[in-house]
Amino acid sequence: MNASIRFLKLTLAAAVLIASALLVTGCWNSRELNMLAIVTAMSIDKTDNDEYSLAFQVVMPGELSNSVKGGGGGAPYSVYTVKSKTLFEGIRKASKQVPRQLFFSHIQVVILGERLAKNGIEEIFDFFERSHEVRLTSMLLVARGTKPDLLVSTLVPLAPIQAEALMGSSEFSSRIWSNSPNIGIDDAIRKLINPGVEPSMSGLRLVGNEEEATKKSSLETTRPPYHLEITGVALFREGKLVGWLDNDKARGYMFVVNKMSSTIMNLSCQDKPDALALEVIKSKTKTDVSVQNDRAKVKITVMAEGNISEVKCAVPLDDLAELNRMEKEWGDTAIADMTGAIKRAQSLHTDVFGFGEVLQRQHPKQWKKVESQWGDKFTDAEISIAFQGQILRTGMRGKSLMEKP
């Protein structure tokens, strides 16, 4: 009996010790919130001495709370800059300025400087992929004509945290304007290691008075003297920035890569240029790639739907022949946009559309034969584009106010 009681006591004691050990080890790597500096955005560029120039946007919780309530006298975040030979060295080196440990799990935006982008971006992604803190879904942007640390420092209206404003602007712009892609770190890494596609990213620039961009007083006016603008598509080859797509070519790029969500395309109306606004509400792109007679052939088919949103002429919208004319002009314009984007990429020898990736998936044996020379094959590829657009609706009224009764 005594032996049974003794065994039971030992069992209970062991259970208590194990439970205590589990409780202790569960907190071995804990970090208190008041010891962390939460980074929401960062910029990376290269200096003349081939060092990294880093800037970290760190949230100020007290000022952020005051901003939400409508009070407070300080900026909702602080920006710390540092130069270093490696990214990780720069993060640790920043501890000399920041009284807390930098915490990257909430980083939303990474802005790359043009100098870094032109020299090559491959080396920086080792840190992001190796780190257990950095979110690989963080959005990537390329600075255009502005130092990236200034872009990280710029105060913006409507959102207390600038990184959230940029995320919202990029997603909103991609959804309703569709002239620039929303690219994350993970997507860029995948394209860097895949020989069938090259990376592409959206550009970011500061328009207006740069000197006022970091002053909170600028937000107290109804017309801030500057604004941040997401614009253009940065094209990379072998990890280096080689050129840009803008305006119609950027829109064509979005059609080709099947990222077109919605946009506005202006068409002619009774010999008046840009007198009719057509809203693209749906688009689906199918791409087929093959190699015939040692030449790559790309066939792109786009099915799209749209609505008439604005008319500046007396066109009879109930006339089927007129609607057919509009659909044809719409198709011709979209094909011209896509052709311009592809020719621009071919001139730069960079397959940012992923045609090689499509060939690899559809015809793996053909891909094996041309993989090592795909850059040349893409540049000389024969492109054919078919566009079928259908106008579904003409808005709340079918007759233009300018149409004579």
ZIBEL-V334603 format. One record per backbone hydrogen bond with DSSP energy under -1.0 kcal/mol. NH is the residue of the N-H (numbers start at 1). CO is the residue of the C=O. Records with the same first field share a line. If there is no record, write none. Layout:
# ZIBEL-V334603
NH: CO + CO
This chain:
# ZIBEL-V334603
5: 1
6: 2
7: 3
8: 4
9: 5
10: 6
11: 7
12: 8
13: 9
14: 10
15: 11
16: 12
17: 13
18: 14
19: 15
20: 16
21: 17
22: 18
23: 19
24: 20
25: 21
26: 22
27: 24
28: 25
30: 27
35: 32
36: 33
37: 101
39: 103
40: 57
42: 109
43: 55
44: 111
45: 53
47: 51
50: 47
52: 84
53: 45
54: 82
55: 43
56: 80
57: 41
58: 78
59: 38
60: 76
64: 60
65: 61
66: 62
67: 63
68: 64
69: 65
70: 66
71: 66
78: 58
80: 56
82: 54
84: 52
90: 86
91: 87
92: 88
93: 89
94: 90
95: 92
96: 93
97: 94
98: 94
101: 35
103: 37
107: 104
108: 40
109: 40
110: 139
111: 42
112: 141
113: 44
117: 113
118: 114
119: 115
120: 116
121: 239
128: 124
129: 125
130: 126
131: 127
138: 135
139: 108
140: 183
141: 110
142: 202
143: 112
144: 204
151: 147
152: 148
153: 149
154: 150
155: 213
165: 161
166: 162
167: 163
168: 164
169: 165
170: 166
171: 167
172: 168
173: 169
174: 170
175: 171
176: 172
177: 173
178: 173
185: 138
186: 136
188: 184
189: 185
190: 186
191: 187
192: 188
193: 189
197: 194
198: 351
201: 234
203: 232
204: 142
205: 229
207: 227
209: 225
213: 210
215: 212
218: 215
219: 216
220: 217
227: 207
229: 205
231: 203
233: 245
234: 201
235: 243
236: 199
237: 240
240: 237
241: 117
242: 235
243: 235
245: 233
249: 246
251: 247
252: 248
253: 249
254: 250
255: 251
256: 252
257: 253
258: 255
259: 254
265: 278
267: 276
269: 272
272: 269
275: 267
276: 267
277: 310
278: 265
279: 307
280: 263
281: 305
282: 305
284: 303
286: 301
288: 299
290: 297
292: 295
295: 292
297: 290
298: 382
299: 288
300: 384
301: 286
302: 386
303: 284
304: 388
305: 282
306: 390
307: 279
308: 393
309: 277
310: 277
312: 275
315: 313
317: 315
319: 316
323: 319
324: 320
325: 321
326: 322
327: 323
328: 324
329: 325
330: 326
331: 327
332: 328
333: 329
334: 330
335: 331
336: 332
337: 333
338: 334
339: 335
340: 336
341: 337
342: 338
343: 339
344: 340
345: 341
346: 342
347: 343
349: 346
350: 345
352: 350
357: 196
358: 354
359: 355
360: 356
361: 357
362: 358
363: 359
367: 363
368: 364
369: 365
370: 366
371: 367
373: 370
374: 371
377: 373
378: 374
379: 375
380: 376
381: 378
382: 296
384: 298
386: 300
388: 302
390: 304
392: 306
403: 400
